[in-house]
Amino acid sequence: MPDTSVLTVSPTFAADVREYLLRAPRQLPSKYFYDALGSALFEAICRLPWYRVTRAESTLLALHASAIIEPLGDPLVLAELGCGSGEKLATFITGASRPIEAVHLVDVSAAALDAASTCLASLPIGNVVTHLLSYEDGLRRLGAPREEPMMILFLGSNIGNFDPPADAHLLCRIRACLRPGDALLLGTDLVKPEHDLLLAYDDPLQVTAAFNLNVLRRINDELGGTFDLDAFAHRAIWNAHESRIEMHLMSLAAQRVHIAACDLDLEFEANELIWTESSYKYTATQVLEMGRDAGFVPGDQWIDADAGFALTRFGVED
C-alpha cells in the first residue's frame, strides 16, 4: 500500500464569494461546487446516461493507455489536476501495465482526495501525495526540482471551465512546470448537437440542478448566508457564438440575501442570474492549436467520435 501525505492551504471562500457576487453579471467561481456533497453529486452526474464525458474518456484511457505512456521514460511520475474520485487515473494506470514511481493528486475537495487515494491504494505506485490546492498552487508544488519524467493529466474537459484567455494562461503554467521529456495528457469535450449538450447539463433527474444549487447551500452553511434554495432555479444555456454551455442560478422572485462572513447584503430582481460555470466545447483542431500556442509539441490524439470527446498528448522539447 503506498504512503500518502497531505499538503493543505486555507481557501479564500468568503473573499471570492464577495468579489464575484458584486460583479455584473453576478458570478460564483465553479471551484466552490466541490465540497463533500458537491463532489458526491458530481460523481453521480458522471454516471448519468446523458453525461457521456466520463464514460468516453474512461474508454479511451483503457484502450490507449500503453500507447499514451509509451514515449515517456522510467521511473515515471504522474500528476492529475482535479483528480475527483481517482477512477479514471486508476483505469489509466491499470491499462498502462507499468509501475509508477509516484502520483500527485491536486484537488480543491478533501473528500475527492480521500476517495482518489483509496481508489489507487491497490495499484503498483511507489508513493501517493495529495495536494488540497487550486490548480495554480498545485502547479507551483509540481514545479519543484526532480529527476524523473512527469506526465500531467488534465482530464474531464476541465480546461473548458476556463474562459479565454484564462485557459491559455493555465496551459502556459502547466508547460512552465514541465521539462523536456515530460508530457501533458489533455481531455476535451468536443462540439456536438445542442440537444445533446443541454441534456448533459440539464438532466431529467435534476442531479445537475442539485449540484448547481449546492453552492448556495454551502454559502449558507459555511458563510452564514440566507439563500432560499427554493427561490432559485438551475438554468443551462448553450451559447453557440462562444461555443460554451453556461450554467446559471436564476432568482425566481425579487428577494434579499445576507451573507454574514462576507459582510454582504444583496438584492436580486426576479429572473436575475448568477453565472456559476462555463464549459467550453472544442474542435479537435482547436485543441491541438491551444497546446501549440502554450509551447507544447502536439502529439497523438485519440477521439471517440460518437461521444464527441478527445484525448490529446502534448510533448515538451527544448
Buried (B, 14 or more C-beta within 10 A) or exposed (E): EBEBEEBEEEBEBBEBBBEBBEEEEBBBBBBBBBBBBBBBBBBBBBEBEBBBBBBBBBBBBBBBBEEBBEBBEEEBBBBBBBBBBBBBBBBBBBBBEBEBBBBBBBBBBBBBBBBBBEBBBEBEBEBBBBBBBBBEBBBBBBBEEEEBBBBBBBBBBBBBBBEEEEBBEBBBBBBEBBBEBBBBBBBBBBBBEEEEBBBBBBBEEEBBBBBBBBBBBBBBEBBEBBBEEEBBBBBBBBEEEEBBBBBBBBBBEEBEBEBEBBEBEBEBEEEBBBBBBBBBBBEBEBBBEBBEEBBBEBBBBBBBEEBBBBBBBBBBEE
